Amino acid sequence: MNSRAKPVNLPVRKAPVAAAPTKPASTDASDDAAPGRARTNNYFRKNRTPLARDDAKRQGDISQLAFLTMGGRDAAVDFLNS
């Protein structure tokens, strides 16, 4: 009798092979313009009206003042977001 034990062949997990994505037929010219670009997801974007001119000016003035007072962008952003 052979004194050596037979090697046990363990099952090998194979990585699943991803199927090639299929592109539906489209007549839209924007799809042909940038084939490598991913589509943007507008799910989280809300249809909002822009700020009123006075509010936008006030927000810009506050941002500029924080930038000049704090001495840089990172410090101003930290201050404005706190």
N, C-alpha and C positions, 0 to 999 in steps of 0.2 A: 504494500500500500504506500501511497505517496504521503510523506510527512508534511508537505507544504499545503497551506490552505489556499483555496482558490480565491482570487481577488473578487471582491464584490463590486458589481457595476451599479453605482448609485444613479438614480434618475437625474438627468441634466435638464435644467430649466432653460428654455430658449426664449430670448427676447421676442415679444410680439413684433411682427413686421407690419409697419404702418402702410396702409393702402395709399396709393397715389391719389391725391385730391383731384376730383374732377371739377372742371370749370363749366358751369352751365352756359349755354349759348346766350349771348346777350347782344343787343343792338346798340347798347350805350357806348358812346365814343370815349367816355372817361375811363372805362375799364381797359381799353386798348392803349391809352396814353401812358399808364404806369403799371405794368404787369407785376412788378416786384413789390409794390406798395400795398401794405395791409389796409383794409377798410377801417375807417375811424368809427368808433362807437359813440353815437350821440345819445345813448340811453340816459346817462346821468346829467346831460346838459338840459337846463330848463330854458324855456322860451321867456327870456326876461327882457324888459325894456331897458335901454341904457340909462345911466345916471343923468339927472338933470345937469345942465351946464354949470350951474352954481355949485351943486354938490361935487361934481367932478373937479372943479377948480379948487374947492376947499380941501378935498382929499389929496390932490396933488401938492397943494401948499403944505399940508401937514407932513406928507411924505418927504418933501424936500427939506423942510425944517428939521425933521428927525435925522435925515441923512447928513446934513451939515453940522448939526449939534453933536451927534454921536460919533462922528468922525469916520464913517464908512457904511457900506451897504449892509454887512452882516449884523453889526450892532444895531442899526436902524430897524432892520427887519425883525430882529429879536425883540426890540422894544415895542414896535407896533403890533406884533403878534401876542404880546403878553397882556 
